[in-house]
Amino acid sequence: MGIKDILDNPNSIFYQLNREEKEELERHISLAHYKKNEFVFKEGDKPTGFMMLVSGKVKIFKEGVGGREQIIRMARPLGIIGYRALFAEENHIASAVTIEESMICTISPDFVMNKALKNNHFSLSLIRKLSRELGFSNARTVTLTQKHIRGRLAESLLLLQDKYGYEHDGTTLKVYLSREDIANLSNMTTSNAIRTLSTFANEKVIAIDGRKIKILDAHRLDRISKLG
């Protein structure tokens, strides 16, 4: 996937721009390759531009008490990251790290502020993205503070399935996270995540092969998630 794909893909926020704006955007965009586990930005950094994930996967996390991470959100291709700080004119309040080799494009703030936002369709699309993210964050706050361990982990697995989908076999999640990352996504200790994953495997809800997780019974996993 390259710049043209970003501009012409109906799922991209930049699809809303007209031809003239897209041509100008190409002069204000830069692409960067990132290795696995490389920081895209760190908490406290000043935003450098409007970022979109072109390929790969990124986790956005905040460091909590005792240095423990809490994964706030996961990004997939065509997902935009770091834009809250840019529009709020603040430094980043979270960090972004690649979880596999990734490519990210950065658009200059001048173009976004002075050109893109004047396009009503682009602005509305951006507002919708911000609103959906706020709704997701509100729902996750309730989940991570009120659900029991089983419910939290089940919801995290379903979240990964919804975000990244399955491999060709139709059961293996198309994302390979460490046990620590799964724990940080679910607001639990790594040992609890390992123990609960093993329980799910024994109950034949999932199957585990290293970092590969197969969803064997999505209906039951959804039930566990809803029961909390």
C-alpha positions as CSV (number, residue, x, y, z in Angstrom):
1,M,0.0,0.0,0.0
2,G,1.3,3.5,-0.9
3,I,0.2,7.1,-0.9
4,K,-2.2,6.6,-3.9
5,D,-3.9,3.8,-2.0
6,I,-4.4,6.1,1.0
7,L,-5.9,8.8,-1.1
8,D,-8.2,6.6,-3.2
9,N,-9.4,4.1,-0.7
10,P,-13.0,4.8,0.3
11,N,-12.1,3.7,3.9
12,S,-9.5,6.4,4.2
13,I,-10.3,9.8,5.7
14,F,-8.4,11.4,2.8
15,Y,-10.8,9.9,0.3
16,Q,-13.1,12.9,1.2
17,L,-10.6,15.4,-0.3
18,N,-11.2,16.7,-3.8
19,R,-8.6,16.1,-6.6
20,E,-6.9,19.5,-6.1
21,E,-6.5,18.8,-2.4
22,K,-5.2,15.3,-3.0
23,E,-2.6,16.7,-5.3
24,E,-1.5,19.2,-2.8
25,L,-1.5,16.6,0.0
26,E,1.1,14.6,-1.9
27,R,3.5,17.5,-1.5
28,H,2.9,17.6,2.2
29,I,3.2,14.0,3.1
30,S,6.2,11.8,4.1
31,L,6.4,8.0,4.6
32,A,8.5,6.3,7.2
33,H,9.3,2.6,7.9
34,Y,9.3,1.3,11.4
35,K,10.7,-1.9,12.8
36,K,8.8,-4.1,15.2
37,N,8.7,-2.7,18.8
38,E,9.8,0.8,17.6
39,F,8.4,4.0,19.1
40,V,6.3,6.2,16.7
41,F,6.0,8.8,19.4
42,K,6.4,8.9,23.2
43,E,4.3,10.3,26.0
44,G,5.4,14.0,26.4
45,D,6.5,14.4,22.8
46,K,5.3,17.3,20.8
47,P,3.1,16.2,17.8
48,T,5.0,16.4,14.5
49,G,2.0,16.1,12.2
50,F,-1.1,14.2,11.3
51,M,-0.3,10.4,11.2
52,M,-1.9,7.5,9.4
53,L,-0.9,3.9,9.6
54,V,-0.3,2.7,6.1
55,S,0.7,-0.9,6.9
56,G,1.4,-2.9,10.0
57,K,-0.1,-2.6,13.5
58,V,0.5,-0.1,16.4
59,K,-0.5,-0.1,20.0
60,I,-1.2,3.2,21.9
61,F,-0.5,2.9,25.6
62,K,-0.1,5.0,28.7
63,E,2.3,4.2,31.5
64,G,0.6,3.9,34.8
65,V,1.6,3.4,38.4
66,G,4.9,1.5,38.8
67,G,5.6,1.7,35.1
68,R,2.9,-0.7,34.2
69,E,1.4,-0.1,30.7
70,Q,-2.3,0.2,29.9
71,I,-3.0,-0.3,26.2
72,I,-5.6,2.4,25.3
73,R,-6.2,1.4,21.7
74,M,-4.9,-0.7,18.8
75,A,-4.5,0.8,15.3
76,R,-4.7,-1.0,11.9
77,P,-3.9,0.2,8.4
78,L,-5.8,3.4,7.5
79,G,-6.1,4.2,11.2
80,I,-5.1,7.7,12.3
81,I,-2.9,8.1,15.4
82,G,-1.6,10.9,17.6
83,Y,-4.2,13.4,16.2
84,R,-5.8,14.3,19.6
85,A,-2.6,16.0,20.8
86,L,-2.2,17.8,17.4
87,F,-5.7,19.3,17.5
88,A,-5.6,20.0,21.3
89,E,-2.2,21.8,20.8
90,E,-0.8,19.6,23.6
91,N,2.0,17.1,23.9
92,H,1.1,13.4,23.6
93,I,-0.4,11.9,26.7
94,A,0.3,8.4,25.5
95,S,2.9,6.5,23.5
96,A,2.7,4.6,20.3
97,V,4.8,1.5,19.5
98,T,4.7,-0.8,16.5
99,I,3.8,-4.5,17.2
100,E,5.1,-5.5,13.8
101,E,7.0,-3.9,11.0
102,S,4.9,-0.9,9.9
103,M,4.8,2.0,7.5
104,I,3.4,5.4,8.7
105,C,2.7,8.5,6.7
106,T,2.8,11.9,8.3
107,I,1.0,15.0,6.9
108,S,2.2,18.4,7.8
109,P,0.0,20.3,10.3
110,D,-0.2,23.3,8.0
111,F,-1.9,21.3,5.3
112,V,-4.4,19.7,7.7
113,M,-5.2,23.0,9.5
114,N,-5.2,25.3,6.5
115,K,-6.5,23.1,3.7
116,A,-8.0,19.8,4.7
117,L,-10.2,21.1,7.5
118,K,-11.8,23.5,5.1
119,N,-13.3,20.5,3.3
120,N,-16.6,19.9,5.0
121,H,-16.7,16.2,4.2
122,F,-13.2,15.7,5.6
123,S,-14.1,17.7,8.8
124,L,-17.3,15.7,9.3
125,S,-15.4,12.4,8.8
126,L,-12.8,13.5,11.4
127,I,-15.5,14.5,13.9
128,R,-17.1,11.1,13.5
129,K,-13.8,9.3,14.1
130,L,-13.2,11.4,17.2
131,S,-16.7,10.7,18.4
132,R,-16.4,7.0,17.9
133,E,-13.1,6.9,19.7
134,L,-14.6,8.8,22.6
135,G,-17.5,6.3,22.7
136,F,-15.1,3.4,22.6
137,S,-13.0,4.9,25.4
138,N,-16.1,5.5,27.6
139,A,-17.2,1.9,27.1
140,R,-13.7,0.5,27.8
141,T,-13.5,2.5,31.0
142,V,-16.6,0.7,32.3
143,T,-15.3,-2.7,31.1
144,L,-11.9,-2.4,32.6
145,T,-13.2,-1.2,36.0
146,Q,-16.3,-3.3,36.4
147,K,-15.9,-6.6,34.6
148,H,-14.2,-9.6,36.2
149,I,-11.0,-11.0,34.8
150,R,-12.7,-13.5,32.5
151,G,-15.0,-10.9,31.1
152,R,-12.2,-8.4,30.5
153,L,-10.0,-11.0,28.7
154,A,-12.9,-12.3,26.6
155,E,-13.7,-8.7,25.5
156,S,-10.1,-8.1,24.6
157,L,-9.9,-11.1,22.4
158,L,-13.2,-10.1,20.7
159,L,-11.8,-6.6,20.3
160,L,-8.7,-8.0,18.5
161,Q,-10.9,-10.2,16.3
162,D,-13.0,-7.1,15.3
163,K,-9.9,-4.9,14.7
164,Y,-7.7,-7.3,12.8
165,G,-9.9,-10.3,11.8
166,Y,-8.7,-13.9,11.2
167,E,-6.0,-15.6,9.2
168,H,-7.1,-17.7,6.2
169,D,-8.2,-20.6,8.4
170,G,-11.0,-18.4,9.7
171,T,-10.2,-19.0,13.4
172,T,-6.6,-17.7,14.1
173,L,-6.5,-14.1,15.2
174,K,-4.5,-12.0,12.7
175,V,-2.4,-10.4,15.4
176,Y,0.2,-12.0,17.6
177,L,0.6,-10.3,21.0
178,S,2.8,-11.2,23.9
179,R,1.1,-12.3,27.1
180,E,2.1,-9.0,28.6
181,D,0.4,-7.0,25.9
182,I,-2.8,-9.1,26.3
183,A,-2.6,-8.4,30.0
184,N,-2.0,-4.7,29.4
185,L,-5.0,-4.6,27.0
186,S,-7.2,-6.2,29.6
187,N,-6.1,-4.4,32.8
188,M,-4.6,-7.4,34.6
189,T,-1.3,-8.9,35.6
190,T,0.6,-11.0,33.1
191,S,0.2,-14.1,35.3
192,N,-3.6,-13.6,35.5
193,A,-3.7,-13.3,31.7
194,I,-1.7,-16.5,31.2
195,R,-3.9,-18.4,33.7
196,T,-7.2,-17.1,32.2
197,L,-6.0,-17.9,28.6
198,S,-5.2,-21.5,29.8
199,T,-8.6,-21.8,31.4
200,F,-10.3,-20.7,28.1
201,A,-8.2,-23.2,26.3
202,N,-9.2,-26.0,28.7
203,E,-12.8,-25.0,28.2
204,K,-12.3,-25.3,24.4
205,V,-13.2,-21.7,23.9
206,I,-9.8,-20.9,22.3
207,A,-6.7,-22.8,21.3
208,I,-3.2,-21.5,21.9
209,D,0.0,-22.1,19.9
210,G,2.7,-19.7,21.2
211,R,1.4,-16.2,20.3
212,K,-1.2,-17.6,17.9
213,I,-4.7,-17.7,19.4
214,K,-7.6,-19.5,17.7
215,I,-11.1,-18.6,18.5
216,L,-13.0,-21.9,18.6
217,D,-16.2,-20.7,20.1
218,A,-16.9,-17.0,19.4
219,H,-20.5,-17.3,20.7
220,R,-19.3,-18.5,24.1
221,L,-16.5,-16.0,24.2
222,D,-19.1,-13.2,23.6
223,R,-21.3,-14.6,26.3
224,I,-18.4,-14.6,28.8
225,S,-17.6,-11.0,27.8
226,K,-21.2,-9.9,28.3
227,L,-21.6,-11.7,31.7
228,G,-18.5,-9.8,32.8
